[in-house]
Amino acid sequence: MKKLINSPADVVAEALQGLVAANPHLALNADHAVVYRADGPTPGKVGVICGGGSGHEPAHAGFVGLGMLDAAACGEVFTSPVPDQVVEATKRADGGAGVVHIVKNYTGDVMNFEMAAEISAAESGVEIETVLVDDDVAVQDSLWTAGRRGVGLTVLVEKIIGAAAQEGLPLADVAAAGRAVVAQGRSMGLALTPVTTPSAGKPMFELGENEIEFGVGIHGEPGRERRAHASAAELAKALALPIIEDLPFVAGDSVIALVNGMGATPLIELCLMNHELGKILAEHGITAARTLIGNYMTSLDMAGASLTLLRADAQQLAWWDAPVLTAGLRWGV
Amino acid sequence: MTQELTLENARTWIRGFRDVIAREAGTLTDLDSAIGDGDHGINMARGMAAVSDALTLDDATGPQANVADLLKKVGMTLVSTVGGAAGPLYGTFFLRMGTGALPESLSASDFGDALARGLDGVVARGKAELGDKTMIDALAPAVEAYRAALASGGDLASATVQAAAAAITGRDATIPLVARKGRASYLGERSAGHQDPGATSMAMLLSAAADAVA
């Protein structure tokens, strides 16, 4: 394993210090690994927090700032934050109008946020709404699984919820705006190489020279199947079609598209994938009203990509376009 | 015959669990890498090291509590340090075990009741059932075996040995199961053929209990 680290145990703390040092709009509670707005909380504004395991940078600390998150609780690599951390993030975000917890649908995240919400409510009486993100069509959604995973759509949920909160909407409406995004968005990803966590020091799975993991999660969890590597055109189609069919997206739909890198895939390949996605959307009569290309919901050093589509109405597009000032997304300011 | 779980027994139990987790962290991580996200061993080892510090397990002259306070402190420390699904689940297990008006030392039936409360807590927190390929597959048969052993005249030590044996049987029985909870459930049929890491660490916990009251 060759990584730019000192010790696996210090990776998250040291990285957060580096992030905050470069971003004057951010502050850090180092004991709890909570990054929050240096000028927060904003009185009267609904607070918005997200959290999860680290290793998905810029998610989520990189999305703290004006127009997006008020705080992020950063767990160990690929490990959900503990309730204490989420309680601290909730405090940092609480401007008196309630706090939205954005939670990716993983068993550990759900349980830790649930415990944190109980503790926060008991301690301070803060009102909390939870928005659960479960957009990964690679996973069968049934009573017999933990349900679909939260992946790339989380970035869009954070942006749109953040804008709705910034606009001054009350707690219930902000949460409803988030749930509307979850209801209308779908994702799927693939891995070209496995991921190596600092603590394990070895790849989490093996992939043959000509193999890809199709439907992979953002923690190196296996997906739908191993299959032979193929051209970008074929892989874009293999990712996009299940997404389109699942919602389903139909002719005339206007979408926000995210072509997301898993961490180790160059931007030139993501741009190429977007070119292929454009052709597929055109064939289906779907318009990409906005497109974001880059590494936003990553899996450490995994190579690969995911596609996310969100059917967006005029209000959602306006929230998407609203000013945002974070380390990871910045426009309109 | 061992009649009661004393504070010293309880400390020995938790110390034994800490040691087996430290020793077997790699095994747990390998099991978790096969069907989960490969962090169960390192997370539990971090949590139990924190428990060890909080309870000064290696220093009998450190601040002493009663069994109930010890169990609650184990639970709170695990909730605060483990993360993932294991943190809330093990944390809830110990917190619930230590809840209620418990005597200074636990009688055999007090300990059985505490284990049953712990199981109820884990079921409520994890929303899983027997056969879902989780730690419940080791814990539920253990609670059952403990009760049965007491009912047929066993004492604390023999009932705990029965519970540990049932946990190991339950752990092994997770191998052919298809996971229905947690990250392993994403694998569907591909999760069959692998031993569940949570059931494995739970069986270790009950074996450590059997050793502590032997």
Interface residues (C-beta under 8 A of the other chain):
Chain A: G53 G75 E76 V77 F78 T79 S80 P81 V82 P83 D84 Y106 T107 G108 M111 N112 E114 M115 V139 Q140 W144 T145 A146 R149 T197 S199 A200 M204 F205 G217 H219 G220 E221 P222 G223
Chain B: T29 S33 G36 D37 G38 D39 I42 N43 R46 V79 S80 T81 V82 G83 G84 A85 A86 G87 P88 L89 G91 R125 G126 R180 K181 G182 R183 S185 Y186 L187 G188 R190
